Amino acid sequence: METKMRGADIVIRSLIAEQAELIFGYPGGAIMPVYDALYDYQDQIKHVLTRHEQGAIHAAQGYARISGKVGVCLATSGPGATNLITGLADAQIDSTPLVCITGQVAAHLLGTDAFQETDVMGISMPATKWNFQVRRAADIAPAIAKGFFIARSGRPGAVLIDITKNAQVELGEFNYQPCQEFRSYKTHYPIADTSILQAAALLNGAERPYLLFGQGVILGKAEAELKFFLDKSGIPAASTLLGSGALSQEHPNYVGKLGMHGNYAPNLLTNQCDVLVAVGMRFDDRVTGDLSRYAKQAKVIHLELDPSEINKNVKADVAVLGDCKESLAKLTEAIASKKHEAWMAKFRALEQQENEAVVQHDLMPTKAGLTMGEAIHHINRYKADDAVLVTDVGQHQMIAWRYFNYKKTRTQVTSGGLGTMGFALPAALGAQLHDYSRQVVCVVGDGGIQMTIQELGTIMQTKAPVKIVLLNNNYLGMVRQWQQMFFDKRYSFTELDNPDFIKLAEAYGIKAKKVSDRADLAEAVEDMFIHDGPFFLEVVVEKEDNVFPMIATGCSVEEVRLN
Amino acid sequence: MKRYTIFVITENFIGILNRITIIFTRRGINIDALTASESRIPGVHRITIEVTVTEETVIQLVNQIEKIIDVIKAFHHEDTGVVYQELALYKIPVSRLDGGLEKIIRDHHAKIIAAEPDFVVLELTGHKEKTRELLEILKGYGILEFARSGRVAVAKRMLTIDSFVN
């Protein structure tokens, strides 16, 4: 049955039809009819008013990454829309499903430089999987249906739908039809049996096989399939930044983390394996280092859903195109059951070297100043198994990632591909609002938190019980580390005079505590977890600590340094 | 580096061409020529792009173009894999004409498509080398304007776009 209603009502009814329960946004002139309609549907769809559109979109990203659902945000035209761009680019590069709806000036004003008009279609094009401008009420529902389908299917990504104001106030038919397919878009690739046979043959003959897994495993809900594959194959497995959590770190095959600040063995031994299996990862430059010296000795098997990623950075000897949930299951059937004890022992021996050279200093330091690592160490002691770690970008991100004990899938939210400072606080808010009962720990640096610190206001208003751990070294620490190592310690504009963060948190009604002494750290972390509600813990850390191991830019994975 | 023709079969939606060109500009690759037109199937457009790159790059470009949601199919061929044609127009001042023009037109199989009191316009279809050759000759006649189209092309292999557009 078709009914006529305002375009603005169609927007909200379409979101409800797509099972959007929680949306984030910020009102303004060109989106006001939609906000007016929203007023009538508050019992069916919740809206969170952030303090900045960037906060809204990062919150939607945090929500999407933890829930597995499409994150939704609303913004007005002009500056409202341009403030979304960082989040769109971030979501797109990290394959986060997102539908953003922006208001636009009335259709007859398009292209006239009207008040708050910007060419958001042009601006957002390189940062979205798909974008579309709607100028008639009747086209709203089909666009939203298509947008949700595109955002969540295939390799997920960011979608922007721009709706002119006249389309929001005119009447249109509403008869919601979810989108399931259309001719120009392929979401499913049947797994080629020949590729499975070739991959199995390589693996069965391998003496030093090695598996790398990325976020594709999480997005493809293939965590169980990965585990069964590893159980049977006996292959050592390492995680990318965004893949962390896809496999419990307690799994016997788990050997650590890849990349510029990953673990020693997983990087070094990449250049000693004979068969390299990459699952749902895209050989980012932060993982590979110098490509011309990356795993040249190995036969590469790449299990990947996005055809454009195959052979993009690393040539695959066997490419298995398709959903890794299917391909991993098929490959598990096709391979022989094996153990690789001697090879695994190599990883363990190098892990021991890393423990002695780096980990001990980070987690059990002997010098006076606190390290970032020991804060994470205490978080591990008190956190629940399914606690979510949300991080910003920089030293604290790498340290938290290195030392957080990942046991469950979908426990990690960070800005990986884009490296967006200011991401963590709003993303943690979004992750927390998906589930108030789950622990969400937001580890953030003193630089990044000040990029979106206004979202403390949203935390106050929503009472989201986010545990904020500020690792404060009064520096833009990662840049300072590079200045120390590669720019002769010329600390050009990296030192920060910071505000009193405790007063600031308290001004927002958030319970806060500052720790500078080791003796107080454990108790403070415990208090933070016990506290019913949001908590702000500032840990004053050593000013000039560095993150190791490290693969410097332009170096090979085998040149990973311990100091 | 080699010259390639990239064919893009796409839905006729606003912004598609922009999405395609972004892929080239982002990688700092110059498009040698580009033509767009409706195909013989209503609502389906075809875009023909000429580009000089390595084989590795053209494969990446095609993969990225094909990834665009509203692109139905993208593929590429070397010059040997396509039949292609270009059209050039030459505007010559009447004051410079002498008896030599007839021979030039005959030799190049060009034709006069417009004659005005002050100028004539010649048309020549053919590959770039051929149209350029005529341009060089006509410089001697004080050529006023020269315009050359992008490449229009069809692939030699026996696949029709119907197989991509269900």
Interface residues (C-beta under 8 A of the other chain):
Chain A: M121 G122 M125 P126 K129 W130 N131 Q133 I150 R183 S184 Y185 D306 P307 S308 N311 K312
Chain B: T10 E11 I14 G15 N18 R19 I22 R26 I59 Q60 N63 Q64 E66 K67 I69 D70 V71 I72 V165 N166
